[in-house]
Amino acid sequence: MIRVQKTKMSYPETFVLGFGFFGVSLIWALYNAFVPIFLKSFAISSMLVGFIMTFDNILAVVLQPYIGFLSDSTRTKIGRRKPFILIGAPLGALFFMGIPFAKLSNIFWMILIIILMNIAMAIFRSPVIALMPDLVPSRDRSKANGVINFMGGFGSLLAFFIGGILFDMNQSLPFLAGGVALLISSSLVLTLIREPVISRQTDKKEKVNFAGSFKTLLSSLKNLIKDKDKSLLFILLAIFFWFCGFGTLETFFTIYGTQYLEVTAGSASIALGLFSLMFMVFSIPAGFIGSKIGRKKTIIIGLLILIFCLFMVSMITINQDTTTLNGLDAMFKIPRTSEFMLIQIFLVIAGIGWGCININSLPMVVDMVTEDKVGGHTGLYYFFSMMASIVAPPLVGGVIDILSYPSMIKFSVLAFLAALLCILFVKKGEAQDAPTLRSGI
């Protein structure tokens, strides 16, 4: 049976859908916080750590365009996105739980498990995110993305706070708990979410193969350049740059905390947790603000907040040798015990900015294309964000090896400034009154 979809989003349904993003965010927060510490235990350079940390993103770039386009054309009794969740989530949880045990052997076994885990995660990441625009009308997508990212922020929060405590107790505990949480959260999405039925006008299967998906991706990239309206190109470039900035913090902050600030891994993780806490708290308000004043304006406000906060962090994390300080440096010279507290304060404020950015960016991308291309362009969104995660870690790791740990903060500031410049050229992507969709009963 087919019924007309409601004109407004369902908050209970969106909340349940958020469990999908909860599981993904929890896994990646734990992965980025603690895997670099495992890798550093093998006495390798920060640049090599950064390079190894790009493996997951390289695999995601290779697989996600294919998975995104494939999910658009998939037709099964349980829907077009759920089959990917059903396969990818259990495998991802299993391999994730195996990481700390592989670390006990040698770095090669650890890298193998990391690769397998990331292949599994790439299988379902785009489809689970594409469920949101499948189920929610255009004008409500910023609000829906706020609810979903609230759940994602809660996942990251648990990872940084509880995960940090568990890691200090036993290094395998966060990985075991994270794997179980992914299994539970993905099961809730599979059992409680009912995917829309594709209308007869669009219910035709298109053959999608691995090579064809990349031809489609290359064609889309060429069209971005050829198109007179460069809005989609500039929003994707902005996404690339701000994920360069964010990925730098996420990948290296725990090492920065342990090696430079001389705090425990758990304390550094909790500092990132404060960032995630404010992101989570502000996710839903950011969606309402985006709906009220516009997504572009909200993103610009968020970028300005992040740039200011990280600039201040870069100023207070300078050389603490008093003989080298003068002028502006001397003004920001503070005792190391107070330094970490100030960093935490600025990370809390920065979480507000990240909420404004992250909540409104995906809705801008999907509202620049037709409904039948949502999965593919969700993959395009992740292509640019993952490319940022491929480029930034080894580059920043090399900068750290040559200069110092505080240089990573300056890199983030420059990346967010580049994103701000790009977003100024975006002219489309605001909420629309979409045509009526149909869903299953």
C-alpha angles and dihedrals in degrees: 000000000000127000135179113263117244115265091232131050120260110238095203091050092046090049091053090046087054089067087073090059090040091062094044093048093047092052095047094045091053091043095051094042100050111019092070088056090051090050093047089055088070088065096244128146124271089243091057090046088053091048093051089048088060093062092088091050094047089053090046092052090049096047108028099068088054094044092047095052092040092054090052090060098037117112120186137146091257094046139265099282103038098069089063092050091048091056103033104042099058092045091047091051093048096051092042090057089051096059099087091047092050088052089063090063110045141302094266094059089046092052091049092053090046091053093049091047092052094048088055093047092049090055094068107019099090095040094051091050092045089060090076098063088038091061104030129067117241098254092054098046097097090053091045091048087051091056092045093048089047085062091044090050089051088054092051090045092056089046094054100038105031093026091053092052092046091048092055088051098045126345094223096053099080090052094049092047092046093052092051091047091052091052092050096044095047090048090056091054092047095049103036105035119080113201121224118261110242112242118249091249091063099029097108123119118234118200109242123188132176096256092041092055090058092047087054090047092049090047090052091049091050090049089052089061097040096046112103090219104064095188095114091046093051095045089051091048089049089051089051093052099044091048087052087057096043095042090054091058094042095049102041107025096091091050089045089052096048099038102035108019091037096224126134122270088248092054092049089048091051089052088057086046090062088056090050092045093059091041089054094046092048098041096092095041089049090056092051091046090051090051092047106043099016135272096258094053091047092051091049090052090050093050092050091052092049094046092051095047096047092044088056090048090051090053096051096044095067130126108304093206102114092208091067098047124100140146113352091002091059091049091060096039109122137161114278092240090061093041095073092048092053091049089053091051092052091046089055091053091043089057088066090055093048089052092054090051103040098043095055103037102075093047088053091054097046092045090059091065139051120272094252091060098051095106093048093049091045083058089049089052089053092043090063094040091049092046086057089053090051095049102039107053100055091038093050091041089056091048090051091050091052100038122011143285095271088062088076089066092053089050090055091051091053091048093052090047089055089050090052091053092051096048090057089070095053113109103168140047103082121137118289137193097250122205117262114284128202128230139182122264 
